[in-house]
Amino acid sequence: MDFAFTEQQELIRKEVAALARSFSLDYWLEKDRKAEFPWDFVRAFAQGGWLGTIIPEEYGGSGLGVTEACIVLHEICAAGAGTSGASPVHFYMFPPMPIIKHASEALRRRYLPKLANGEIMMSFGVTEPNAGTDTSRIQTVAERRGDRFVVNGRKVWNTLAQEATHILLLARTSPRDPAKPFTGITLFMADFDRTKITARVIDKLGRAAVDSNEIFIDGLEIPADHVVGEVGSGFYHLLDSLNPERISTAIEAVGIGRAALERAVQYAKDRVVFDRPIGQNQAIAHPLAMAWAKLEAAEAMCYKAAWLFDNGKPCGAEANTAKLLAADAGFEACDAALQTHGGYGYAKEFYVERLWREIRLYKIAPVSQQMVLNYLSEHVLGLPKSY
């Protein structure tokens, strides 16, 4: 059993870490303060070829695995970029997975090279205000009219809708059948036509630099050849991206926790009270040590899950467990870091409060901790389904 990175993976880690750390903590503080999208950061990663990490080589990407994508996202977060830096890169890696796996060759050749080089930006339209976790109950409808579909409906929590040029959109193409509730749902790749789509920004707790939105779709026309995969099978095509996304968000949470821990440890060494560094006190040292231990354990589960996925093995339990452990470990690390700073932890200029605000998201998205426990209870322990 070998836990070491390969030579290529170690090179990726070093190069991404150097690039991510070339953007200072003040840069991210300013982006958060102004709610300004980090375009120069995204362009730097596009120029470095990192946006196409998992896109196959024949479509302009690097053709690497989820493990390498996790290395990229971990180093972005560990550099202090938080979700403000991770989310824009994340959206070039995992939402396109159904296109890679299921789209026609024409769609792949049309869109994947442009995603790999950052020429286009894609939002992801799945969640709806009246459906929540039960995707079978989405109400956005796509009606076939000749050689195109016409879409009407609403989506919520659309990331990047203010910046996006395109949208990967899930809509019902036939009524819900209670016997087969997840059939009749279709996945589309469409232009983000702002004459037909209205995006309203959601003012939220953290990650102000990367917009979240509610969108209203009124008569959006999508050519029939822009269906991703088979009509009516869109939900099942999405499943290919669920485990990789849970693994990637887990490793992002670990990276954010590490960034906060790094700040806290240095502060605990430098801050002197009662003629001794505060890190000499066990009430300070022990929570930081525990945070480190939990981050290590969560990271190990992340890379186990990534290895299983990349080697074509079942990884649902491991991907969900990684997300569960990492969300908790990352938040606890950020909370311990804020507490270590005392009153200064509450001040923006010490940086950890932004990480504390941003890391909280991972207990909710892309799946809540409670739904992960439901999955493990049913699919691992064999207990009766609770919902």
C-alpha positions as CSV (number, residue, x, y, z in Angstrom):
1,M,0.0,0.0,0.0
2,D,1.7,3.2,-1.2
3,F,0.5,6.5,0.1
4,A,3.1,8.6,-1.7
5,F,2.4,10.9,-4.7
6,T,3.9,9.9,-8.0
7,E,6.7,12.1,-9.4
8,Q,4.1,13.7,-11.7
9,Q,1.7,14.3,-8.9
10,E,4.3,15.9,-6.7
11,L,5.3,18.2,-9.6
12,I,1.6,19.2,-9.9
13,R,1.4,19.9,-6.2
14,K,4.5,22.1,-6.2
15,E,3.5,24.0,-9.4
16,V,0.0,24.7,-8.3
17,A,1.0,25.7,-4.8
18,A,3.5,28.2,-6.2
19,L,0.9,29.7,-8.6
20,A,-1.8,29.8,-5.9
21,R,0.4,31.4,-3.3
22,S,1.4,34.1,-5.8
23,F,-2.0,35.6,-5.1
24,S,-1.8,37.1,-1.6
25,L,-4.2,36.9,1.3
26,D,-4.8,40.6,0.8
27,Y,-5.9,39.8,-2.8
28,W,-8.6,37.5,-1.5
29,L,-9.6,39.9,1.3
30,E,-10.2,42.6,-1.3
31,K,-12.1,40.3,-3.7
32,D,-14.4,39.3,-0.8
33,R,-14.8,42.9,0.3
34,K,-15.7,44.1,-3.2
35,A,-17.7,41.0,-4.1
36,E,-15.5,41.0,-7.2
37,F,-14.9,37.9,-9.4
38,P,-11.2,36.8,-9.4
39,W,-10.7,36.9,-13.2
40,D,-6.9,37.3,-13.1
41,F,-6.7,34.2,-10.8
42,V,-8.8,32.2,-13.2
43,R,-6.9,33.4,-16.2
44,A,-3.6,32.5,-14.5
45,F,-4.8,28.9,-14.0
46,A,-6.1,28.8,-17.6
47,Q,-2.7,29.8,-18.9
48,G,-1.1,27.1,-16.7
49,G,-3.4,24.5,-18.3
50,W,-5.0,23.6,-14.9
51,L,-8.6,24.2,-16.0
52,G,-8.4,21.2,-18.3
53,T,-7.0,18.8,-15.7
54,I,-9.6,16.1,-16.2
55,I,-10.6,16.9,-19.7
56,P,-9.2,14.2,-22.1
57,E,-6.2,15.1,-24.2
58,E,-8.0,14.8,-27.5
59,Y,-10.2,17.7,-26.4
60,G,-7.4,20.0,-25.3
61,G,-7.1,18.9,-21.7
62,S,-4.5,17.0,-19.6
63,G,-6.5,13.7,-19.3
64,L,-5.7,13.3,-15.7
65,G,-7.7,11.8,-12.9
66,V,-9.8,12.9,-9.9
67,T,-6.6,12.4,-7.8
68,E,-4.8,15.0,-9.7
69,A,-7.8,17.3,-9.7
70,C,-7.9,16.9,-5.9
71,I,-4.2,17.9,-5.6
72,V,-4.9,21.1,-7.6
73,L,-7.9,22.1,-5.5
74,H,-6.3,21.2,-2.2
75,E,-3.3,23.5,-3.0
76,I,-5.5,26.4,-4.1
77,C,-7.3,26.1,-0.7
78,A,-4.2,25.5,1.3
79,A,-2.8,28.8,-0.1
80,G,-5.6,30.7,1.6
81,A,-7.8,31.2,-1.5
82,G,-10.7,29.5,0.2
83,T,-13.9,28.8,-1.8
84,S,-13.4,32.2,-3.5
85,G,-10.5,30.6,-5.4
86,A,-11.5,27.0,-5.4
87,S,-15.1,27.4,-6.8
88,P,-14.1,29.0,-10.1
89,V,-11.6,26.2,-10.9
90,H,-13.8,23.5,-9.5
91,F,-16.5,24.5,-12.0
92,Y,-14.1,23.7,-14.9
93,M,-13.5,20.2,-13.5
94,F,-16.6,18.4,-12.3
95,P,-19.8,19.9,-13.8
96,P,-18.4,19.0,-17.3
97,M,-18.1,15.3,-16.3
98,P,-21.5,14.4,-17.9
99,I,-20.3,16.0,-21.1
100,I,-17.1,14.0,-21.1
101,K,-19.0,10.8,-20.4
102,H,-22.2,11.1,-22.3
103,A,-22.3,14.0,-24.8
104,S,-22.2,13.4,-28.6
105,E,-18.8,13.7,-30.2
106,A,-19.9,16.9,-31.8
107,L,-20.8,18.5,-28.5
108,R,-17.5,17.3,-26.9
109,R,-15.5,18.8,-29.7
110,R,-17.5,22.0,-29.6
111,Y,-17.3,22.7,-25.9
112,L,-14.5,20.7,-24.1
113,P,-11.6,22.5,-25.7
114,K,-13.1,25.8,-24.8
115,L,-13.6,24.7,-21.2
116,A,-10.1,23.4,-21.0
117,N,-8.6,26.8,-22.1
118,G,-11.0,28.9,-20.1
119,E,-12.6,30.5,-23.2
120,I,-16.1,29.7,-21.9
121,M,-17.5,29.6,-18.4
122,M,-20.3,27.2,-17.4
123,S,-23.0,27.5,-14.8
124,F,-24.8,24.4,-13.5
125,G,-28.6,24.4,-13.2
126,V,-30.0,21.6,-11.2
127,T,-31.3,22.7,-7.8
128,E,-34.8,24.3,-7.6
129,P,-36.5,26.2,-4.8
130,N,-39.4,23.7,-4.6
131,A,-37.5,20.5,-5.1
132,G,-34.4,20.7,-2.8
133,T,-32.6,17.4,-2.5
134,D,-35.4,15.5,-4.3
135,T,-34.2,16.1,-7.9
136,S,-37.1,14.0,-9.2
137,R,-39.5,16.8,-8.3
138,I,-37.9,19.6,-10.4
139,Q,-40.5,21.7,-12.2
140,T,-38.4,23.3,-14.9
141,V,-39.9,22.0,-18.2
142,A,-38.3,21.5,-21.6
143,E,-40.9,21.1,-24.4
144,R,-39.9,19.7,-27.8
145,R,-40.8,22.0,-30.7
146,G,-39.5,20.7,-34.0
147,D,-35.7,20.7,-33.9
148,R,-35.4,22.4,-30.6
149,F,-36.6,22.4,-27.0
150,V,-38.1,25.4,-25.3
151,V,-37.4,25.7,-21.6
152,N,-39.3,27.5,-18.8
153,G,-38.7,27.3,-15.1
154,R,-36.6,28.4,-12.1
155,K,-33.3,27.3,-10.6
156,V,-31.6,28.4,-7.4
157,W,-28.0,28.5,-6.0
158,N,-26.6,28.7,-9.5
159,T,-22.9,29.5,-9.1
160,L,-21.3,31.8,-11.7
161,A,-24.6,32.8,-13.3
162,Q,-23.4,36.4,-13.5
163,E,-20.3,35.5,-15.4
164,A,-21.3,32.3,-17.3
165,T,-21.4,32.1,-21.1
166,H,-23.1,28.7,-20.9
167,I,-25.2,26.5,-18.7
168,L,-25.5,22.8,-18.1
169,L,-29.2,22.6,-17.4
170,L,-31.5,19.8,-16.1
171,A,-35.2,19.9,-17.0
172,R,-38.2,17.7,-17.3
173,T,-39.0,16.5,-20.7
174,S,-41.9,14.2,-19.6
175,P,-44.1,14.2,-16.5
176,R,-43.0,12.6,-13.3
177,D,-43.9,8.9,-13.0
178,P,-44.1,7.9,-9.4
179,A,-43.0,4.4,-10.3
180,K,-39.9,5.7,-12.0
181,P,-39.5,9.2,-10.6
182,F,-36.0,9.9,-12.0
183,T,-36.8,9.1,-15.6
184,G,-38.1,11.8,-18.0
185,I,-35.4,14.3,-16.9
186,T,-33.0,15.6,-19.6
187,L,-29.6,17.3,-19.4
188,F,-28.8,20.2,-21.9
189,M,-25.8,22.2,-22.7
190,A,-27.0,25.7,-23.7
191,D,-25.9,29.2,-24.2
192,F,-26.6,31.4,-21.2
193,D,-29.0,33.6,-23.2
194,R,-29.6,36.7,-21.0
195,T,-32.6,37.7,-23.1
196,K,-34.3,34.5,-21.9
197,I,-32.5,33.9,-18.5
198,T,-32.7,36.4,-15.6
199,A,-30.1,35.9,-12.9
200,R,-30.6,37.4,-9.4
201,V,-27.7,37.4,-7.0
202,I,-28.2,35.9,-3.6
203,D,-26.6,37.9,-0.8
204,K,-25.0,35.2,1.3
205,L,-22.7,34.5,4.3
206,G,-19.5,33.9,2.5
207,R,-17.7,33.6,-0.9
208,A,-18.9,37.0,-2.0
209,A,-16.3,37.0,-4.8
210,V,-18.1,34.1,-6.5
211,D,-21.8,34.8,-7.2
212,S,-24.7,32.5,-6.3
213,N,-28.0,33.2,-8.0
214,E,-31.6,32.4,-8.4
215,I,-32.4,32.2,-12.2
216,F,-35.7,32.6,-14.0
217,I,-35.9,30.9,-17.5
218,D,-38.6,32.2,-19.9
219,G,-38.7,30.6,-23.3
220,L,-35.0,29.6,-23.6
221,E,-34.6,27.7,-26.9
222,I,-32.0,24.9,-27.1
223,P,-31.2,23.0,-30.2
224,A,-32.2,19.3,-29.9
225,D,-28.6,18.2,-30.7
226,H,-27.5,20.0,-27.5
227,V,-29.0,17.2,-25.4
228,V,-26.3,15.7,-23.3
229,G,-26.7,11.9,-23.6
230,E,-30.2,10.5,-24.0
231,V,-33.5,12.4,-23.6
232,G,-35.1,11.3,-20.4
233,S,-31.8,10.0,-18.8
234,G,-30.3,13.2,-17.6
235,F,-30.5,12.4,-13.9
236,Y,-28.6,9.2,-14.5
237,H,-25.9,11.0,-16.5
238,L,-25.4,13.4,-13.6
239,L,-24.6,10.5,-11.3
240,D,-21.2,10.1,-12.9
241,S,-20.2,13.5,-11.5
242,L,-21.6,13.0,-8.0
243,N,-18.8,11.0,-6.4
244,P,-16.0,13.1,-8.0
245,E,-17.7,16.3,-6.8
246,R,-18.0,15.0,-3.2
247,I,-14.4,14.0,-3.2
248,S,-13.3,17.3,-4.6
249,T,-15.3,19.4,-2.1
250,A,-14.0,17.2,0.7
251,I,-10.3,17.9,-0.3
252,E,-11.2,21.6,-0.6
253,A,-12.5,21.6,2.9
254,V,-9.2,20.0,4.1
255,G,-7.2,22.6,2.2
256,I,-9.2,25.5,3.8
257,G,-8.7,23.9,7.2
258,R,-4.9,23.7,6.6
259,A,-4.7,27.3,5.6
260,A,-6.5,28.4,8.8
261,L,-4.4,26.1,10.9
262,E,-1.2,27.5,9.3
263,R,-2.2,31.0,10.3
264,A,-3.2,29.9,13.8
265,V,0.0,28.0,14.5
266,Q,2.1,31.0,13.5
267,Y,0.0,33.3,15.6
268,A,0.3,31.0,18.6
269,K,4.1,31.1,18.3
270,D,4.3,34.8,17.9
271,R,1.7,36.1,20.3
272,V,3.1,36.6,23.8
273,V,0.9,37.0,26.8
274,F,2.0,36.8,30.4
275,D,5.6,36.6,29.2
276,R,5.1,33.4,27.1
277,P,3.8,32.5,23.7
278,I,0.2,31.5,23.8
279,G,1.0,28.3,22.0
280,Q,2.8,27.1,25.1
281,N,-0.6,26.8,26.8
282,Q,-2.4,23.4,26.3
283,A,-5.8,25.2,25.9
284,I,-4.3,26.7,22.7
285,A,-2.1,23.9,21.6
286,H,-4.4,20.9,22.0
287,P,-7.3,22.2,19.8
288,L,-4.8,22.9,17.1
289,A,-3.2,19.5,17.4
290,M,-6.6,17.9,17.3
291,A,-7.5,19.9,14.2
292,W,-4.3,18.7,12.5
293,A,-5.1,15.1,13.3
294,K,-8.6,15.3,12.0
295,L,-7.5,17.0,8.8
296,E,-4.9,14.2,8.2
297,A,-7.6,11.5,8.6
298,A,-10.0,13.3,6.3
299,E,-7.3,13.8,3.7
300,A,-6.5,10.1,3.7
301,M,-10.1,9.2,3.1
302,C,-10.2,11.8,0.2
303,Y,-7.3,10.2,-1.6
304,K,-8.6,6.7,-1.0
305,A,-11.9,7.7,-2.6
306,A,-10.1,9.4,-5.5
307,W,-7.9,6.4,-6.1
308,L,-10.9,4.0,-6.1
309,F,-12.7,6.3,-8.6
310,D,-9.7,6.6,-10.9
311,N,-9.2,2.8,-10.8
312,G,-12.8,2.1,-11.8
313,K,-13.8,0.7,-8.4
314,P,-17.0,1.5,-6.4
315,C,-16.4,4.5,-4.2
316,G,-19.8,5.8,-3.1
317,A,-19.3,5.0,0.6
318,E,-15.7,6.4,0.6
319,A,-16.7,9.6,-1.4
320,N,-19.5,10.3,1.0
321,T,-17.4,9.5,4.1
322,A,-14.6,11.8,2.8
323,K,-17.1,14.7,2.4
324,L,-18.6,14.0,5.9
325,L,-15.3,13.9,7.7
326,A,-13.6,16.7,5.7
327,A,-16.5,19.2,6.2
328,D,-16.4,18.7,9.9
329,A,-12.6,18.7,10.2
330,G,-12.2,21.8,8.0
331,F,-14.8,23.7,10.0
332,E,-13.3,22.7,13.3
333,A,-9.8,23.8,12.1
334,C,-11.1,27.2,11.1
335,D,-13.0,27.6,14.3
336,A,-10.0,26.7,16.4
337,A,-7.9,29.1,14.3
338,L,-10.4,31.9,14.9
339,Q,-10.5,31.1,18.6
340,T,-6.7,31.1,18.8
341,H,-6.6,34.6,17.5
342,G,-9.0,35.8,20.2
343,G,-10.6,39.1,19.4
344,Y,-8.3,39.5,16.4
345,G,-9.9,36.4,14.9
346,Y,-13.0,38.5,14.4
347,A,-11.0,41.1,12.4
348,K,-10.8,40.7,8.7
349,E,-7.2,41.8,8.5
350,F,-6.1,38.6,10.2
351,Y,-7.8,36.6,7.4
352,V,-9.2,33.6,9.3
353,E,-12.7,35.0,9.6
354,R,-13.2,34.7,5.9
355,L,-12.1,31.1,5.9
356,W,-14.4,30.4,8.8
357,R,-17.4,31.9,6.9
358,E,-16.6,30.1,3.7
359,I,-15.9,26.7,5.1
360,R,-19.4,26.5,6.7
361,L,-20.8,25.9,3.2
362,Y,-19.3,22.4,3.0
363,K,-21.6,21.0,5.8
364,I,-24.5,21.9,3.5
365,A,-23.3,21.5,-0.1
366,P,-23.2,19.7,-2.5
367,V,-25.0,17.4,-0.1
368,S,-25.8,17.9,3.6
369,Q,-24.1,16.0,6.4
370,Q,-27.5,14.4,7.2
371,M,-28.1,13.1,3.7
372,V,-24.6,11.6,3.8
373,L,-25.5,9.8,7.0
374,N,-28.7,8.6,5.4
375,Y,-26.7,7.2,2.5
376,L,-24.2,5.4,4.8
377,S,-27.0,4.1,7.0
378,E,-28.9,2.6,4.0
379,H,-26.1,1.5,1.6
380,V,-23.3,0.6,4.0
381,L,-25.1,-0.6,7.1
382,G,-28.1,-2.0,5.3
383,L,-30.6,-0.2,7.5
384,P,-34.1,0.7,6.2
385,K,-34.4,3.8,4.0
386,S,-35.5,6.7,6.2
387,Y,-37.1,9.0,3.5
